[in-house]
Amino acid sequence: MSVVLSTLPLSATERADYWHSVVSDTFIPLDVSLHEAEPSVGTIASDRLGPLQISVVEAGPQTVTRDRRLISRGGAEYVTVTLQHRGTARLTQDGRQALVRPGTFTCSDAGKPYKREQPDDFRFTAFRVPKQGLGVSDGDLRAVTGTVFGADRGTGGLVAGYLARLAERAADFDPYTGRQLAMTAADLLTVLVRERQGRLNPHASEAARGMLARVKEYILLHLADPDLCPETIASAHHMSVRYLHKLFQAEEATVGRWIHRERLDRCRRELARPSGSAPTVSAVAQRWGFVNPSHFSRAFRAAYGMSPREWQSSARQA
């Protein structure tokens, strides 16, 4: 169920203080400067999918700033992806400025100062993503901050399209499904970061990089299918198995190895859940496409240096 906060019931003189507290309480500590003598109505509607927070924000002209003083108060562990729907904005971070128009999106690192200026009435959807789920460093994130991404092509289009669909149906998902979909969102954002860094094959054409991103999205959405294999993936994308393997040449892993690694990572994360909701090792293995429990245990130990049960026990104690 969405949580909706609005300044509608308040008088114009009361709205500024309330809006400032609502913005900081919903996202991270932020300084908000409103540009109207009598502030317009502001509304924030939020949903949660596991660790992912999705918030639709509508308000009047304003500037939001995060400086080192506010960073010291908390929230540095998040990245915010913002899809702009109405109005323009200017995001400044890491020495770069991005002019944001409807249909584009930006990423901001809450561990560094930034400023977002909204000179007009606006509407956007913000996705607050824990950095821990991305598997990239703060230095890696610099590849996507202060930069605008189009939603019409390439990896940016895949990220924007997936997040937009996720936001539309966020209230419909059960907790388990929501957590899995949130993990896929984080994975797609990681693909975007690595592509911007040039860690995806820099010599590949834009079309090839876009196809690789679409293939990865498909794989991540079908990880639980034990029959997922290069042949089914290639068929779903109307390409040859040979071309599929060619797309993965720069990944330092074959298609099968990439699937194997991603499945193990999902199992590792799920086994680390708090003890009150932790599933059994066999259930986790089966959920992510491992049909043989003994094979899963051997593969897990080879990847992480301990058995699944040992990992689960150590994660609970931590």
N, C-alpha and C positions, 0 to 999 in steps of 0.2 A: 504494500500500500504506500502511495506517495505521501511524503510529508510536505505540506504546503505552508509557506510563511509569506505573509503579505503586509504591506503598509496601508492597504485600502481602508481599514477601520480607523486609522489615525488621522489627526489633523495635519495640515501641511507643515506646521511648526514642529510636530512630534516625529515626523518621518525620518529626518536626517539621522538622529541619534539611534533610532531603532534599526534603520537600514545598515548603519555601520556595524552594529553588533551582530545582526543577522548574517551579513556577508562573512565576517570573521569566524562566527560560530559554525557556519555551514562548510566553509572551505579551510582556510588557514588564517593566522593573524595577518590582517591587511589594513591599510589606511585608505579610506574612501573619501573622495572630495566630490560633492555634488555640484553641478554647474547651473542649477536653476534656483531662483530665489524662493520659489515654492515647489519643492520636489514632487515629481510625478509619482504615481503609484509604482512600487517595486514588488515583484513576486519571485519567489524561488520555490520550485517544486522538485523534490529530491527522491530518488530511489536508490536502493543498495542491491548489488549483485555480488555476494561474497565481499571481497575487499574493495570492489570497484564502486565508487559513488558517482551517480549520474544526476546532474542538476540542470534544470531548464530555468534560465534567468531572463526576466523582462524588467526593464527599468528605463529611466530617462538619462540624459547626458551626465557622465561622471568619469573620474579618473581613479583607478585603483593602483596603489603603490605598495611594494614590499621592499623594505630596506633591511639592513643588517640588524637593526634593533628588533624588528619584528621577526626576523629569521631566528634570533636567539630565543624567542618565545615559543618556538615549536613549528612543526609542519614541514621541516626540511626534507622529510622522507618521501615526499610526493612529487609527481609530475602531473600537470594539468593539461589535458588536450581540450581545446575549445573550438567547437563547430559554430561558425557565425551564420545566423539565419536572417537577421534584419539589422540594418545600420552598418556603419563602418567602424573600424577600430585601428589603433596603432599600438603594436606591442614592441617594447624596447627591452632587450636582454642580451648580455654577453657582447655588448658593443655593436649590436645590429638592430635595425628597425624593420618591422614587417607591417605593411599596410594590408589590413584584413577587410575583405569584402564578403557579402553573402555568398555562400557556397564554397568558402575556403576554411581552413583550420590552421591553428597554431599549437605549439607545445611550449610550456613554460616550466622551468625547473624551480621548485619552491625552495631549494637550497641556495639560490643566488638572487640578488636584487633584480627586480624587474618593474616595469610600469606598463599598464594597459589603459589607454585613453579611448573613451567612447564619446565622441562629440555629439552624437544624435541618439534619439530613442533607439533601443536595441533589443534584440532577442538572440540568445545563444544557448547551446547545450555544452556544459562543462563536464569532463570526465576526470575525476581525481584518481590517479593510478599510483599505487605504492611502487616505489623504485625497486624494492626487493624482488618483485615479481618479474622484472624486466631482464635481469641478468646482464646489465651493462653498467659501466661506471659513470660517475658524474662527469668525467672528462668525455666519455662517449656521448653523453646527452647534449653536449655543446654543438654537436652536428645538426641538431634539430631546433634549438632555441633561437628566438629572434628571427624566425623564418616562416614564410607563409607557404602552405601546401594547397594545391588545387584538389578538388574532389572529383575531377572528371577523367583522370587517366593515371596509369602507373600504380605504384604502391600506395601513393597518397590517396588515390581514388578508392582502393580497396579498404584502406584504414577508415576513410570517411564513410564509405557505404556501410561497412560492418557496424561501426559505432552508431550511425544513424538508425539502422534497423534495430540494434540492441536497445537504444533509448526508446523507440516507439513501443516496444513490447516489454519493457523492463518490469512492469507491474504484473505480468502474466506468468513469470517463471517461478517454479518452485526453488527452494534454497539450493538444492544440489545442482540443478541445471544452471541456475544463475552463476554459481561458482565456476562451473566449467566454461561457460561462455565468457566470463570475465577473464579467465586464464587465456582464452584464445585472443581476446582483445589485447592483452599484454604481449602475447607472442607476435601479433601483427605489428604492434608498435616497435618491438625489438627489431623486426625485419626492416622497418623504415629507418631506424637509427643506423643499423649496419649498412644499409644501402647508401645512406647519405655520407657515411664514413668512407665509402669505397671498399668496404670489406666484402660486398658482393662483387662479383667479377667486373672490374672497371672497364674492361675491354668489350664486354657484352653490349649489345644494342639496348636501347630503352625498351623495345618490344620484348626482348629476351628477359630483361630484368622484371618487366611487368608480368610476363608469363610465369617466371619462377615464383613471384610473390603470390600469384593466383593458385599455383600448384601447392604452395605451402599452406595457404588458407584452406584449401580442400583437404590436405592431409591432417591439419590440426582439427578440423571439424569431424574427421572420420577416424581419429586415432583409436577409438574404442572398438572399431570393426576388426576382428581378428583376420579377416580375409583381405585387408588392405595390403596391396602389393604394387610394384611398378606397373604391372599389366593393367590393373583396374584403374590406376591413376592416369596412365597414358590414354586409356580408352575414354575416360570421363572428359579429357581435354582434347580429344581428337588429334592426338599426336602419336608418333611412334615411341616405343620403349627406348630406342636408341637416342632419340632427341631428348627424352626426359632425362636420361643419364647425362647427356651433354650439358643440360641446364644446371646440373648439380656438380659439375666439375670443379667449380671454384669454392664449394662448400666444405672441402676437406673431409667429405664423407659421401658414400654412395647414397642413393635414395633409401635403400633398406636400412642402412646404418643411421640415417637421419631420423627415420621413423622410430627405430629402436631407441635412439637417444632421447627423443621427445617423450616417448611412452615412459621410459624410466624416470624422467624428470617429473612427469605428472604423478607417478606413483610416489616418488620421494616427497613431493609437496603434500600429497594427501595423507601420507603416513605421519607427517609432522603435525597434523591438526591436533587441537587440544583433546585430552583423553576422554572428555565427556562425549565427543562426537566422533572419535576415531574409529574407522571401520577395521575389519580384520585384514590381515596381509593378503590372504587368498582372495577376498572380495575386491580389494584394490587392484590386484594383479589381473583378475578377470575383467574388471571394469575398463581397463586400459589395453585390452587386446592380448594379454598373455594367457594362453590356454593351458600351459603346463606350469604348475606351481614350482616344480623343481628347477626348471629352466629359468623361471623368473628369479628365483633366489640366487642362482649362480650368476646370472647377468647383473643383478643388483650388487652383489658382493664385488664383482669384477669392476664395476663402475665406481663404487663409493667406498670400497674397502671394509665393508661390514655387511652383515645380513640385514634383510628388511626388518626383522624383529629387533635387532640391536639398534638400528637407526630409529625405529619408532620409540623404543625405550629411552634412548638418549635425547630425542627431540622432546619427549614429555617432561623429562627432568629439567631440560633447559628452559 
